[in-house]
Amino acid sequence: MAHNTPSKENTIFNYYRSSVLRRMPPEIMTNIFQAFIDLNRQPAAMHYANKLASVCKTWYNIVMTSPSLWTNIYVFNHMVFAKGAHLVVKEWIQRSKALPINLFIPGDWHDSRDLDYLFRNGSREVLSNMVQLVTVLAESSHRWRAISFNISFHFIRRFCDMAQDLSQLRSVKYGYKCREWAGSLQWKKPLSLETVKIRFKLTSSLLETLNVPSDSLTRLSVKEMSVERCIETLRGSPVLRHLKTSLTDAVPIEDFVPPLPVVHEVLESPFLLATSFSATIFNLYIRESQHTNVDSLRNPPCVVPFLHSRF
């Protein structure tokens, strides 16, 4: 895209002086731009569409006719109770046309207890702003492809209650702040998900905690769960291919009673972090069940990788 002049090399994009670029359709121009943008980085994913639209009229028209640039939607803490925030989100959703949506509710880095206070003690107008925002989001729930939560107040409960058709949803991630409101994470209807990531300890089943059956999961990452919970999860996840978690001890080793053997046909990359005590329990279970042994390091915490996909 560089334009050469007799005196110097000009690296500024000049759309009108380049006949090649001028003949490119908007779809190709958009793909060129997206190739240089890391959509997995939050700042880039948030601002690239607006920044590109502000370059010139040509790029503005390209952005407005490219729904793929508007499929990542972010809702931060400060937006939840803000007046007019729902209008911004609604416009963003409309620009994505009929494409699947990736919804991120990351929360802010600072403590969100002030927002909990707003919910409990806010004015009718403040609470109305939140309801309007949730309503706008819920209207697009039939297009949600992935959701990422990391927010710890009542917004989650209302959000889960108002979501309707979630047949397109394939991935849900829960940040560490969600641990404070685990009881608010229940979806109204069971979700058929492929990927679940939980950054807090799982003390009950996925179905009990989230209303998410594990029979359709292919990827599961949980910060912590007991050995027994891990075994139960494996037993109920016949198509699970990737598992990552940290094992904790639910019972003393002398009281541990291994459950029935588990044979898993498709698991490819289980990766477990465990103390030596947890590893001992798991090895005991593996040995008594005549399954493949688990390797563990001597000093906790340690990495416990399974050696084979069948165990």
Contacts in CASP RR format, 6 or more apart in sequence:
PFRMAT RR
TARGET T0000
AUTHOR 0000-0000-0000
METHOD contacts of the structure
MODEL  1
MAHNTPSKENTIFNYYRSSVLRRMPPEIMTNIFQAFIDLNRQPAAMHYAN
KLASVCKTWYNIVMTSPSLWTNIYVFNHMVFAKGAHLVVKEWIQRSKALP
INLFIPGDWHDSRDLDYLFRNGSREVLSNMVQLVTVLAESSHRWRAISFN
ISFHFIRRFCDMAQDLSQLRSVKYGYKCREWAGSLQWKKPLSLETVKIRF
KLTSSLLETLNVPSDSLTRLSVKEMSVERCIETLRGSPVLRHLKTSLTDA
VPIEDFVPPLPVVHEVLESPFLLATSFSATIFNLYIRESQHTNVDSLRNP
PCVVPFLHSRF
1 11 0 8 1.000
1 13 0 8 1.000
1 18 0 8 1.000
1 21 0 8 1.000
2 9 0 8 1.000
2 10 0 8 1.000
2 11 0 8 1.000
3 9 0 8 1.000
3 10 0 8 1.000
3 11 0 8 1.000
3 12 0 8 1.000
3 14 0 8 1.000
3 17 0 8 1.000
3 18 0 8 1.000
4 10 0 8 1.000
13 21 0 8 1.000
15 21 0 8 1.000
15 22 0 8 1.000
15 56 0 8 1.000
15 58 0 8 1.000
16 22 0 8 1.000
21 29 0 8 1.000
26 61 0 8 1.000
26 62 0 8 1.000
26 65 0 8 1.000
26 66 0 8 1.000
27 66 0 8 1.000
29 62 0 8 1.000
30 62 0 8 1.000
30 63 0 8 1.000
30 66 0 8 1.000
30 68 0 8 1.000
30 69 0 8 1.000
33 48 0 8 1.000
33 52 0 8 1.000
34 68 0 8 1.000
34 69 0 8 1.000
37 44 0 8 1.000
37 48 0 8 1.000
38 44 0 8 1.000
39 45 0 8 1.000
39 48 0 8 1.000
39 72 0 8 1.000
42 74 0 8 1.000
42 104 0 8 1.000
42 106 0 8 1.000
45 72 0 8 1.000
45 74 0 8 1.000
45 104 0 8 1.000
46 72 0 8 1.000
46 74 0 8 1.000
48 69 0 8 1.000
49 63 0 8 1.000
49 69 0 8 1.000
49 70 0 8 1.000
52 59 0 8 1.000
52 62 0 8 1.000
52 63 0 8 1.000
52 69 0 8 1.000
53 59 0 8 1.000
53 60 0 8 1.000
53 63 0 8 1.000
53 64 0 8 1.000
54 60 0 8 1.000
63 69 0 8 1.000
64 95 0 8 1.000
67 95 0 8 1.000
67 96 0 8 1.000
67 97 0 8 1.000
67 98 0 8 1.000
67 99 0 8 1.000
68 96 0 8 1.000
68 99 0 8 1.000
69 95 0 8 1.000
70 92 0 8 1.000
70 93 0 8 1.000
70 95 0 8 1.000
70 96 0 8 1.000
71 96 0 8 1.000
71 99 0 8 1.000
71 100 0 8 1.000
71 101 0 8 1.000
71 102 0 8 1.000
72 101 0 8 1.000
72 102 0 8 1.000
72 104 0 8 1.000
73 89 0 8 1.000
73 92 0 8 1.000
73 93 0 8 1.000
73 96 0 8 1.000
73 101 0 8 1.000
73 102 0 8 1.000
73 103 0 8 1.000
73 104 0 8 1.000
74 104 0 8 1.000
74 105 0 8 1.000
74 106 0 8 1.000
75 85 0 8 1.000
75 89 0 8 1.000
75 103 0 8 1.000
75 104 0 8 1.000
75 105 0 8 1.000
75 133 0 8 1.000
75 137 0 8 1.000
76 106 0 8 1.000
76 107 0 8 1.000
76 108 0 8 1.000
77 107 0 8 1.000
77 108 0 8 1.000
77 112 0 8 1.000
77 115 0 8 1.000
77 151 0 8 1.000
78 108 0 8 1.000
79 85 0 8 1.000
79 88 0 8 1.000
79 89 0 8 1.000
79 133 0 8 1.000
80 115 0 8 1.000
80 129 0 8 1.000
80 130 0 8 1.000
80 133 0 8 1.000
80 155 0 8 1.000
81 115 0 8 1.000
81 118 0 8 1.000
81 119 0 8 1.000
81 122 0 8 1.000
81 126 0 8 1.000
81 127 0 8 1.000
81 129 0 8 1.000
81 130 0 8 1.000
82 129 0 8 1.000
83 125 0 8 1.000
83 129 0 8 1.000
84 129 0 8 1.000
84 132 0 8 1.000
85 129 0 8 1.000
85 133 0 8 1.000
86 129 0 8 1.000
86 132 0 8 1.000
86 133 0 8 1.000
86 135 0 8 1.000
86 136 0 8 1.000
89 133 0 8 1.000
89 136 0 8 1.000
89 137 0 8 1.000
90 136 0 8 1.000
93 101 0 8 1.000
93 136 0 8 1.000
93 139 0 8 1.000
93 140 0 8 1.000
96 143 0 8 1.000
98 143 0 8 1.000
99 143 0 8 1.000
100 143 0 8 1.000
100 144 0 8 1.000
100 145 0 8 1.000
100 168 0 8 1.000
101 140 0 8 1.000
101 143 0 8 1.000
101 144 0 8 1.000
101 145 0 8 1.000
102 145 0 8 1.000
102 146 0 8 1.000
102 147 0 8 1.000
102 148 0 8 1.000
103 137 0 8 1.000
103 144 0 8 1.000
103 146 0 8 1.000
103 147 0 8 1.000
103 148 0 8 1.000
104 147 0 8 1.000
104 148 0 8 1.000
105 147 0 8 1.000
105 148 0 8 1.000
105 149 0 8 1.000
105 150 0 8 1.000
105 151 0 8 1.000
105 155 0 8 1.000
105 159 0 8 1.000
106 148 0 8 1.000
106 150 0 8 1.000
106 151 0 8 1.000
107 150 0 8 1.000
107 151 0 8 1.000
107 177 0 8 1.000
112 151 0 8 1.000
112 152 0 8 1.000
112 153 0 8 1.000
112 177 0 8 1.000
115 153 0 8 1.000
116 152 0 8 1.000
116 153 0 8 1.000
116 154 0 8 1.000
118 126 0 8 1.000
119 127 0 8 1.000
119 130 0 8 1.000
119 153 0 8 1.000
119 154 0 8 1.000
119 155 0 8 1.000
130 155 0 8 1.000
130 158 0 8 1.000
131 158 0 8 1.000
134 155 0 8 1.000
134 158 0 8 1.000
134 159 0 8 1.000
134 162 0 8 1.000
135 162 0 8 1.000
137 159 0 8 1.000
137 162 0 8 1.000
138 159 0 8 1.000
138 162 0 8 1.000
138 163 0 8 1.000
138 164 0 8 1.000
141 163 0 8 1.000
141 164 0 8 1.000
141 165 0 8 1.000
141 166 0 8 1.000
142 164 0 8 1.000
142 165 0 8 1.000
142 166 0 8 1.000
142 167 0 8 1.000
142 168 0 8 1.000
143 168 0 8 1.000
144 163 0 8 1.000
144 166 0 8 1.000
144 168 0 8 1.000
144 169 0 8 1.000
145 168 0 8 1.000
145 169 0 8 1.000
145 170 0 8 1.000
145 171 0 8 1.000
146 169 0 8 1.000
146 170 0 8 1.000
146 171 0 8 1.000
146 172 0 8 1.000
146 173 0 8 1.000
146 195 0 8 1.000
147 169 0 8 1.000
147 171 0 8 1.000
147 172 0 8 1.000
147 173 0 8 1.000
148 172 0 8 1.000
148 173 0 8 1.000
148 175 0 8 1.000
149 156 0 8 1.000
149 172 0 8 1.000
149 173 0 8 1.000
149 174 0 8 1.000
149 175 0 8 1.000
149 178 0 8 1.000
149 185 0 8 1.000
150 174 0 8 1.000
150 175 0 8 1.000
150 176 0 8 1.000
150 177 0 8 1.000
150 178 0 8 1.000
150 199 0 8 1.000
151 177 0 8 1.000
151 178 0 8 1.000
152 177 0 8 1.000
152 178 0 8 1.000
152 179 0 8 1.000
152 180 0 8 1.000
152 181 0 8 1.000
153 181 0 8 1.000
154 181 0 8 1.000
154 184 0 8 1.000
156 178 0 8 1.000
156 181 0 8 1.000
156 184 0 8 1.000
156 185 0 8 1.000
157 181 0 8 1.000
157 184 0 8 1.000
160 184 0 8 1.000
160 185 0 8 1.000
160 186 0 8 1.000
160 187 0 8 1.000
160 188 0 8 1.000
161 188 0 8 1.000
163 187 0 8 1.000
163 188 0 8 1.000
166 187 0 8 1.000
166 189 0 8 1.000
166 191 0 8 1.000
167 192 0 8 1.000
169 191 0 8 1.000
169 193 0 8 1.000
170 193 0 8 1.000
170 194 0 8 1.000
170 195 0 8 1.000
171 193 0 8 1.000
171 194 0 8 1.000
171 195 0 8 1.000
171 196 0 8 1.000
171 197 0 8 1.000
172 191 0 8 1.000
172 193 0 8 1.000
172 195 0 8 1.000
172 196 0 8 1.000
172 197 0 8 1.000
172 210 0 8 1.000
172 212 0 8 1.000
173 195 0 8 1.000
173 196 0 8 1.000
173 197 0 8 1.000
173 198 0 8 1.000
173 199 0 8 1.000
174 185 0 8 1.000
174 197 0 8 1.000
174 198 0 8 1.000
174 199 0 8 1.000
174 200 0 8 1.000
174 210 0 8 1.000
175 198 0 8 1.000
175 199 0 8 1.000
175 200 0 8 1.000
176 199 0 8 1.000
176 200 0 8 1.000
176 223 0 8 1.000
178 185 0 8 1.000
178 198 0 8 1.000
178 199 0 8 1.000
178 200 0 8 1.000
179 199 0 8 1.000
179 200 0 8 1.000
179 201 0 8 1.000
182 200 0 8 1.000
182 209 0 8 1.000
183 209 0 8 1.000
185 209 0 8 1.000
185 210 0 8 1.000
186 209 0 8 1.000
186 210 0 8 1.000
186 211 0 8 1.000
187 210 0 8 1.000
187 211 0 8 1.000
187 212 0 8 1.000
188 211 0 8 1.000
189 211 0 8 1.000
190 207 0 8 1.000
190 211 0 8 1.000
190 212 0 8 1.000
190 213 0 8 1.000
191 210 0 8 1.000
191 211 0 8 1.000
191 212 0 8 1.000
191 213 0 8 1.000
192 213 0 8 1.000
192 216 0 8 1.000
193 212 0 8 1.000
193 216 0 8 1.000
193 217 0 8 1.000
194 216 0 8 1.000
194 217 0 8 1.000
194 218 0 8 1.000
194 219 0 8 1.000
195 217 0 8 1.000
195 218 0 8 1.000
195 219 0 8 1.000
195 220 0 8 1.000
196 206 0 8 1.000
196 210 0 8 1.000
196 212 0 8 1.000
196 217 0 8 1.000
196 219 0 8 1.000
196 220 0 8 1.000
196 221 0 8 1.000
197 219 0 8 1.000
197 220 0 8 1.000
197 221 0 8 1.000
197 222 0 8 1.000
198 221 0 8 1.000
198 222 0 8 1.000
198 223 0 8 1.000
199 223 0 8 1.000
200 223 0 8 1.000
200 224 0 8 1.000
201 222 0 8 1.000
201 223 0 8 1.000
201 224 0 8 1.000
201 225 0 8 1.000
201 248 0 8 1.000
202 209 0 8 1.000
202 222 0 8 1.000
202 223 0 8 1.000
202 224 0 8 1.000
202 225 0 8 1.000
202 229 0 8 1.000
203 209 0 8 1.000
203 225 0 8 1.000
203 229 0 8 1.000
204 229 0 8 1.000
205 214 0 8 1.000
205 229 0 8 1.000
205 232 0 8 1.000
205 233 0 8 1.000
206 212 0 8 1.000
206 213 0 8 1.000
206 214 0 8 1.000
206 217 0 8 1.000
206 233 0 8 1.000
207 213 0 8 1.000
207 214 0 8 1.000
214 220 0 8 1.000
214 233 0 8 1.000
214 236 0 8 1.000
214 237 0 8 1.000
214 240 0 8 1.000
215 236 0 8 1.000
215 237 0 8 1.000
215 238 0 8 1.000
215 239 0 8 1.000
216 239 0 8 1.000
217 237 0 8 1.000
217 239 0 8 1.000
217 240 0 8 1.000
218 239 0 8 1.000
218 240 0 8 1.000
218 241 0 8 1.000
218 242 0 8 1.000
219 240 0 8 1.000
219 241 0 8 1.000
219 242 0 8 1.000
220 233 0 8 1.000
220 237 0 8 1.000
220 240 0 8 1.000
220 242 0 8 1.000
220 243 0 8 1.000
220 244 0 8 1.000
220 245 0 8 1.000
221 243 0 8 1.000
221 244 0 8 1.000
221 245 0 8 1.000
222 244 0 8 1.000
222 245 0 8 1.000
222 246 0 8 1.000
223 245 0 8 1.000
223 246 0 8 1.000
224 245 0 8 1.000
224 246 0 8 1.000
224 247 0 8 1.000
224 248 0 8 1.000
225 233 0 8 1.000
225 245 0 8 1.000
225 246 0 8 1.000
225 247 0 8 1.000
225 248 0 8 1.000
226 247 0 8 1.000
226 248 0 8 1.000
226 249 0 8 1.000
226 250 0 8 1.000
227 247 0 8 1.000
227 248 0 8 1.000
227 249 0 8 1.000
227 250 0 8 1.000
227 256 0 8 1.000
227 278 0 8 1.000
227 281 0 8 1.000
227 282 0 8 1.000
227 285 0 8 1.000
228 250 0 8 1.000
228 251 0 8 1.000
228 259 0 8 1.000
229 250 0 8 1.000
230 245 0 8 1.000
230 247 0 8 1.000
230 272 0 8 1.000
231 259 0 8 1.000
231 262 0 8 1.000
231 285 0 8 1.000
232 259 0 8 1.000
233 240 0 8 1.000
233 243 0 8 1.000
234 240 0 8 1.000
234 243 0 8 1.000
234 262 0 8 1.000
234 264 0 8 1.000
234 267 0 8 1.000
235 259 0 8 1.000
235 262 0 8 1.000
238 264 0 8 1.000
238 265 0 8 1.000
238 266 0 8 1.000
239 266 0 8 1.000
240 264 0 8 1.000
240 266 0 8 1.000
240 267 0 8 1.000
241 266 0 8 1.000
241 267 0 8 1.000
241 268 0 8 1.000
241 269 0 8 1.000
242 267 0 8 1.000
242 268 0 8 1.000
242 269 0 8 1.000
242 270 0 8 1.000
243 267 0 8 1.000
243 269 0 8 1.000
243 270 0 8 1.000
243 271 0 8 1.000
243 272 0 8 1.000
244 270 0 8 1.000
244 271 0 8 1.000
244 272 0 8 1.000
245 272 0 8 1.000
245 273 0 8 1.000
246 272 0 8 1.000
246 273 0 8 1.000
246 274 0 8 1.000
246 301 0 8 1.000
247 272 0 8 1.000
247 273 0 8 1.000
247 274 0 8 1.000
247 275 0 8 1.000
247 278 0 8 1.000
247 279 0 8 1.000
247 282 0 8 1.000
247 304 0 8 1.000
248 275 0 8 1.000
248 278 0 8 1.000
249 275 0 8 1.000
249 277 0 8 1.000
249 278 0 8 1.000
249 281 0 8 1.000
253 277 0 8 1.000
253 280 0 8 1.000
253 281 0 8 1.000
253 284 0 8 1.000
256 281 0 8 1.000
256 284 0 8 1.000
256 285 0 8 1.000
258 284 0 8 1.000
258 285 0 8 1.000
258 288 0 8 1.000
258 289 0 8 1.000
259 285 0 8 1.000
261 289 0 8 1.000
261 290 0 8 1.000
261 291 0 8 1.000
262 289 0 8 1.000
262 291 0 8 1.000
262 311 0 8 1.000
263 310 0 8 1.000
263 311 0 8 1.000
264 309 0 8 1.000
264 310 0 8 1.000
264 311 0 8 1.000
265 309 0 8 1.000
265 310 0 8 1.000
266 309 0 8 1.000
267 306 0 8 1.000
267 309 0 8 1.000
267 310 0 8 1.000
267 311 0 8 1.000
268 309 0 8 1.000
270 305 0 8 1.000
270 306 0 8 1.000
271 303 0 8 1.000
271 305 0 8 1.000
272 282 0 8 1.000
272 294 0 8 1.000
272 303 0 8 1.000
272 304 0 8 1.000
272 305 0 8 1.000
272 306 0 8 1.000
273 301 0 8 1.000
273 302 0 8 1.000
273 303 0 8 1.000
273 304 0 8 1.000
274 282 0 8 1.000
274 296 0 8 1.000
274 300 0 8 1.000
274 301 0 8 1.000
274 302 0 8 1.000
274 304 0 8 1.000
275 300 0 8 1.000
275 301 0 8 1.000
275 302 0 8 1.000
276 296 0 8 1.000
276 298 0 8 1.000
276 299 0 8 1.000
276 300 0 8 1.000
276 302 0 8 1.000
277 300 0 8 1.000
278 304 0 8 1.000
279 294 0 8 1.000
279 296 0 8 1.000
279 302 0 8 1.000
279 304 0 8 1.000
282 294 0 8 1.000
282 304 0 8 1.000
283 293 0 8 1.000
283 294 0 8 1.000
283 296 0 8 1.000
285 291 0 8 1.000
286 292 0 8 1.000
286 293 0 8 1.000
286 294 0 8 1.000
286 311 0 8 1.000
287 293 0 8 1.000
291 311 0 8 1.000
292 306 0 8 1.000
292 307 0 8 1.000
292 308 0 8 1.000
292 310 0 8 1.000
292 311 0 8 1.000
293 307 0 8 1.000
294 304 0 8 1.000
294 305 0 8 1.000
294 306 0 8 1.000
294 307 0 8 1.000
295 304 0 8 1.000
295 305 0 8 1.000
295 307 0 8 1.000
296 302 0 8 1.000
296 303 0 8 1.000
296 304 0 8 1.000
297 303 0 8 1.000
END
